[in-house]
Amino acid sequence: APGLVYLVTGYIEGSSVRALLETEGALPWPRLEPLLHQLFDAVRQLHRRQALICGMSPEIMRIRPARPAASEADDPQSERLLISTAGIWSAQDLLATLHDSTLRGISMDDVELRYVAPELLTGGTVDQRSDVFTLGVLAYEMATGRVPFDGRSMPELLGRMLAGAPADPRTIVAGLPEPFATAVLRALRPSPADRFATAREMQRALRG
């Protein structure tokens, strides 16, 4: 119709990571490990373009199911983790939203605060280390089925983030590799200086 504005996006087969966690719980390590490396590869590409994920959440991450080979000439396709750019915030937009929400009284559901680095919530410097924190939250939740920090209000959540003492994921799910647990707990430290400097560094640590 004349004057109608609409947006067409590609259809991504499969479930969101959020839906998967709600129906199946924590992802077993043999399934989780390749998906995590796909996530890190995607974030590294964004960083090369001077972009940040700034609190990306499981809602915008989808897992396309594995596919058998269509013929002898084709290779089977493993699960693929895909990210919708519609849910990726810029640091400036997220800070503006948090500011506006604070003025009217922010709800924990307004913004996915559980995935946002504490320096974003306190007006500190935002860089790739802020995304390392978000990657730590996502990896922790995918491995255990729960977020490392939670709260009924923004001050309560921020206080727990700044305390920086989430449970070791191996105490929640037995059998997780030690390098994974060590890397994730380092990524979740409250001070950016104590985290990995880049997503690449964290990805290497995950591999041990």
C-alpha positions in Angstrom: 0.0 0.0 0.0 1.3 3.5 -0.7 3.1 5.0 2.3 3.5 1.7 4.0 6.9 1.1 5.5 8.0 -2.4 6.4 11.1 -4.4 7.2 11.9 -7.8 5.6 14.4 -10.1 7.4 15.7 -13.5 6.7 14.1 -16.5 8.5 16.4 -18.3 10.8 15.3 -21.9 11.5 15.6 -23.2 15.0 15.1 -22.0 18.6 16.5 -19.1 20.5 19.1 -19.9 23.1 16.6 -18.6 25.7 13.9 -21.0 24.6 16.4 -23.9 24.5 17.6 -23.2 28.1 14.0 -23.0 29.3 13.0 -26.3 27.7 16.2 -28.3 27.9 18.2 -26.7 30.7 22.0 -26.3 30.6 23.7 -27.4 27.4 26.1 -30.4 27.9 29.7 -29.5 27.3 30.2 -31.5 24.0 27.3 -29.6 22.5 28.2 -26.3 24.2 31.8 -26.0 23.3 31.5 -25.6 19.5 28.6 -23.2 20.0 30.7 -21.0 22.3 33.5 -20.8 19.8 31.0 -19.7 17.1 29.8 -17.0 19.5 33.3 -15.8 20.1 34.1 -15.8 16.4 31.1 -13.6 15.8 31.9 -11.2 18.6 35.5 -10.9 17.3 34.2 -9.9 13.9 32.1 -7.2 15.5 35.1 -5.9 17.4 37.1 -5.7 14.2 34.4 -3.3 13.0 34.7 -1.2 16.1 31.3 -2.5 17.3 30.3 -3.7 20.8 27.6 -6.2 21.8 26.8 -4.2 25.0 24.7 -6.8 26.9 23.6 -9.1 24.1 21.1 -11.6 25.5 20.0 -15.2 24.7 16.8 -14.0 23.1 18.7 -12.8 20.0 20.9 -15.9 19.7 19.4 -18.7 17.7 20.6 -22.2 17.1 20.0 -23.7 13.7 19.6 -27.4 13.9 22.2 -29.8 12.5 21.3 -31.1 9.0 22.2 -34.4 7.5 23.9 -34.5 4.1 21.3 -34.1 1.3 23.4 -36.4 -0.9 26.7 -38.2 -1.0 28.3 -35.1 -2.5 27.2 -32.9 0.4 28.7 -32.6 3.8 26.4 -32.8 6.9 26.0 -29.4 8.7 26.5 -29.2 12.4 24.5 -26.9 14.7 25.1 -23.2 14.0 24.7 -20.3 16.4 23.4 -17.2 14.7 22.9 -13.7 16.1 20.2 -11.2 15.2 21.7 -7.7 14.9 18.3 -6.3 15.9 19.0 -7.0 19.5 22.6 -5.6 19.7 22.8 -2.3 21.5 25.4 0.4 20.8 27.0 1.7 24.0 25.6 5.1 23.4 22.0 3.9 22.8 22.1 1.6 25.9 23.4 4.4 28.1 20.7 6.7 26.9 18.0 4.1 27.5 19.3 3.4 31.0 19.3 7.2 31.7 15.7 7.6 30.5 14.6 4.5 32.3 16.2 5.7 35.6 14.3 9.0 35.3 10.9 7.2 35.1 11.8 4.3 37.3 13.6 1.4 35.6 12.2 -2.1 35.5 14.4 -5.2 35.4 12.6 -6.2 32.3 13.2 -2.9 30.4 16.7 -3.8 29.5 18.5 -7.1 29.9 20.6 -5.7 32.7 21.9 -9.2 33.8 24.0 -9.2 30.7 25.4 -5.7 31.0 28.9 -5.0 32.5 28.8 -3.1 35.7 30.8 -0.2 34.3 28.0 0.5 31.9 25.6 0.7 34.8 27.8 3.1 36.7 28.9 5.4 33.8 32.4 4.0 33.5 34.5 3.5 30.4 33.1 1.0 28.0 35.3 -1.1 25.7 35.9 -4.7 24.6 36.4 -5.8 28.2 32.8 -4.9 28.8 31.8 -7.4 26.1 34.1 -9.9 27.8 31.9 -9.6 30.8 28.8 -10.2 28.7 30.4 -13.2 27.1 31.1 -14.5 30.6 27.5 -14.2 31.6 26.3 -15.9 28.4 28.8 -18.8 28.7 27.9 -19.2 32.4 24.2 -19.4 31.7 24.5 -21.7 28.7 26.7 -24.1 30.8 24.6 -24.0 34.0 21.1 -22.9 33.1 21.3 -19.8 35.4 22.8 -16.4 35.3 25.8 -15.6 37.5 24.2 -12.5 39.0 20.6 -11.6 39.6 18.5 -9.3 41.7 15.0 -7.9 42.1 16.2 -4.3 41.4 19.0 -2.6 39.5 20.9 -1.6 42.8 20.6 -5.2 44.1 21.9 -6.6 40.8 24.7 -4.1 40.6 25.8 -4.8 44.1 26.1 -8.5 43.4 28.1 -7.8 40.2 30.5 -5.5 42.1 30.9 -8.1 44.8 32.2 -10.4 42.0 31.7 -13.7 43.7 29.4 -16.0 41.5 29.4 -19.7 42.3 32.0 -21.7 40.4 30.0 -23.3 37.5 31.5 -26.7 38.3 29.6 -26.6 41.6 26.3 -26.4 39.6 27.2 -28.7 36.7 29.7 -31.4 37.4 32.2 -32.3 34.7 32.7 -28.8 33.2 36.4 -28.3 32.1 38.6 -26.4 34.5 39.9 -24.0 31.8 36.3 -23.1 31.0 35.4 -22.4 34.6 38.5 -20.4 35.2 38.1 -18.3 32.1 34.4 -17.5 32.8 35.0 -16.5 36.4 37.8 -14.2 35.3 35.6 -12.6 32.6 33.0 -11.9 35.4 35.3 -9.9 37.6 33.9 -6.5 38.5 37.0 -4.5 37.4 37.6 -4.4 33.6 41.4 -4.4 34.3 41.1 -7.9 35.9 39.3 -9.4 32.9 40.6 -10.6 29.6 41.6 -7.6 27.4 39.9 -9.1 24.3 37.4 -11.8 23.3 40.3 -13.6 21.5 42.2 -13.9 24.8 39.2 -15.4 26.5 38.6 -17.8 23.6 42.2 -19.0 23.9 41.8 -19.5 27.6 38.6 -21.6 27.1 40.7 -23.9 25.0 43.2 -24.3 27.8 
